[in-house]
Amino acid sequence: MKRLSRREFLKLAAVLPASLAFSRFSSRKTVGRAERPSVILLVLDAMSAYHLSLYGYGRKTTPNFERFAGRANIYHAHYSTANFTIPGTASLLMGTYPWTHRGLHLSGLVKREMAHMNLFALLGEDYHRFAFSQNVWATNLLLQFESDIDELLPSSAFSDYAFLVSEAFKRDEGNAHQVLDHVLFDYVDAPGLLVFGLAQRLYFERSRKALDRQYPRGVPQPRNHPIRFKMANVFDGLMGTLTRLPEPFCAYIHLFPPHSPYRAHRDFIGIFDDTPPHIEKPEHIFSEGESYETIEKNRLWYDEYIANVDFEFGRLLDYLEQNGVLDSSYLIVTSDHGELLERGIKGHVTPVLYEPLVRVPLLISAPGQQRRQDIYSPTSSVDLLPSLLHVTGNQVPDWVEGRLLPGLGGQEDPARRVLMLEAKSSSAFGKLRQATFAMRHGRYKAILYRGYERIGRDLVEIYDLESDPEEMHDLSQQQSPVIAGLTAELLEQFEQINTLP
């Protein structure tokens, strides 16, 4: 008799009577599978480490993350490889930098021949591989990995209202999103088609009024997507999901909050009104013209939204502890990129790569861990894939560009060089003609702007992050061997990575 593969069995179980399917998984353990730790990877979109009280921010935004930190490894200088979703998420899941995987654009994809070079494929069928993203662009990226994922939920899962046309086209959902959702509705460039754009606005207004007592600034939504959700319902859904997955599992969960629009529950609005404003920084050459007053209002709303996320995470943490999930699971909390609210810039669709945009949280709790460990050496999102492969007993392929994280098999390296790139205006199929490239090397951060008409030449900025964490004092014009060496190293590194794909 032919033996069913694990994938075939899961597909068969999905159509069996509910009672039979439940009996297969009622113990949460799967008979005959190796005792390996489960992995819960929670990505909170656009959450900047700069705004978390866990890392010293002035407003008390993260009491529950601080509680979790008591049983986790805390990485204090952890960087995304980019300042927006596609390159940052792809690097996290593939262990390669954006110039390698070539997911460079706002709604881009990685190189087709690299699609199987991802965490889900490398963990293999010993794991039940689950994925869910509220960010539709990240879902499109996950659809590239779909053959390596056992269970992929749509972006509208756990939502109160949703109208994504593409989700009706299961055989080609990614293309349907690009062709239909982007044309019919107002995602980035207003307006959508007249009839559908009007229907979208009426639909959103209906859902807004239904819940506006709880959400005075509007119901949470992925930016410009026809989805509305209550954050508490989403976390409730995740709790039920995580305790039904067969062990060992790898659950990739990508939530939209605290990404803009910043729409906190009413319980969190006003909690920071009595706190002092942030320092005013000079406008950058890439300023978007946002006033200091507008920036400060949005900073306040963003911090309230983070506090709302922190509260829901606290409920999730309690649930996982009470159900024993953390006794057998790694829980990782991080982000795909940060957010900038300074220098006349609001958001993250910008050429700049300052710390609030690229320094993101990373907290990792090993199964049963009860002690806090603080790690201050620079680390990168490309380090997560090899580290998770290592702790789950899998081989790390030679092509991986990250290294093992300290505390998960690696060693601290204060002089570590980590790299970041913004190149959404360059072709994914050629050399990078217009890009911002940043390098954190030890205590210094160096940034290169190349190919921008607004500047007209290469522009370099250098900051000493130990003495100037706000990046206020550009050292690039100082005449010193250290600064000259950093400039030369930055330009050399960019030439090395800027090769034909």
Stockholm file with secondary structure:
# STOCKHOLM 1.0

chainA/1-501         MKRLSRREFLKLAAVLPASLAFSRFSSRKTVGRAERPSVILLVLDAMSAYHLSLYGYGRKTTPNFERFAGRANIYHAHYSTANFTIPGTASLLMGTYPWTHRGLHLSGLVKREMAHMNLFALLGEDYHRFAFSQNVWATNLLLQFESDIDELLPSSAFSDYAFLVSEAFKRDEGNAHQVLDHVLFDYVDAPGLLVFGLAQRLYFERSRKALDRQYPRGVPQPRNHPIRFKMANVFDGLMGTLTRLPEPFCAYIHLFPPHSPYRAHRDFIGIFDDTPPHIEKPEHIFSEGESYETIEKNRLWYDEYIANVDFEFGRLLDYLEQNGVLDSSYLIVTSDHGELLERGIKGHVTPVLYEPLVRVPLLISAPGQQRRQDIYSPTSSVDLLPSLLHVTGNQVPDWVEGRLLPGLGGQEDPARRVLMLEAKSSSAFGKLRQATFAMRHGRYKAILYRGYERIGRDLVEIYDLESDPEEMHDLSQQQSPVIAGLTAELLEQFEQINTLP
#=GR chainA/1-501 SS CCCCCHHHHHHHHHHSCHHHHHHHHTTSBCTTCCCCCEEEEEEETTCCGGGCGGGTCSSCCCHHHHHHHTTSEEESSEECSSSSHHHHHHHHHHSSCHHHHCCCSTTCCCCGGGTTCSHHHHHGGGSEEEEEESSHHHHHHHHHTGGGCSEEECTTTTCSEECCGGGGCGGGHHHHIIIIIHHHSCSSSSCCCHHHHHHHHHHHHHHHHHHTTTCTTCCCCSTTSSEECCHHHHHHHHHHHHTTSCBSEEEEEEECTTSSSCCCCGGGTTTTTTSCCCCCCCCCTTCCCCCHHHHHHHHHHHHHHHHHHHHHHHHHHHHHHHTTGGGSEEEEEECSCCCEEETTEEESCSSCCCHHHHBCCEEEECTTCCSCEEECSCEEGGGHHHHHHHHTTCCCCTTCCCCCCBTTTBCCCTTCEEEEEECTTSCTTSCCSSEEEEEEETTEEEEEEESCTTTCSCEEEEEETTTCTTCCCCCTTCCSHHHHHHHHHHHHHHHHHCSCC
#=GC SS_cons         CCCCCHHHHHHHHHHSCHHHHHHHHTTSBCTTCCCCCEEEEEEETTCCGGGCGGGTCSSCCCHHHHHHHTTSEEESSEECSSSSHHHHHHHHHHSSCHHHHCCCSTTCCCCGGGTTCSHHHHHGGGSEEEEEESSHHHHHHHHHTGGGCSEEECTTTTCSEECCGGGGCGGGHHHHIIIIIHHHSCSSSSCCCHHHHHHHHHHHHHHHHHHTTTCTTCCCCSTTSSEECCHHHHHHHHHHHHTTSCBSEEEEEEECTTSSSCCCCGGGTTTTTTSCCCCCCCCCTTCCCCCHHHHHHHHHHHHHHHHHHHHHHHHHHHHHHHTTGGGSEEEEEECSCCCEEETTEEESCSSCCCHHHHBCCEEEECTTCCSCEEECSCEEGGGHHHHHHHHTTCCCCTTCCCCCCBTTTBCCCTTCEEEEEECTTSCTTSCCSSEEEEEEETTEEEEEEESCTTTCSCEEEEEETTTCTTCCCCCTTCCSHHHHHHHHHHHHHHHHHCSCC
//
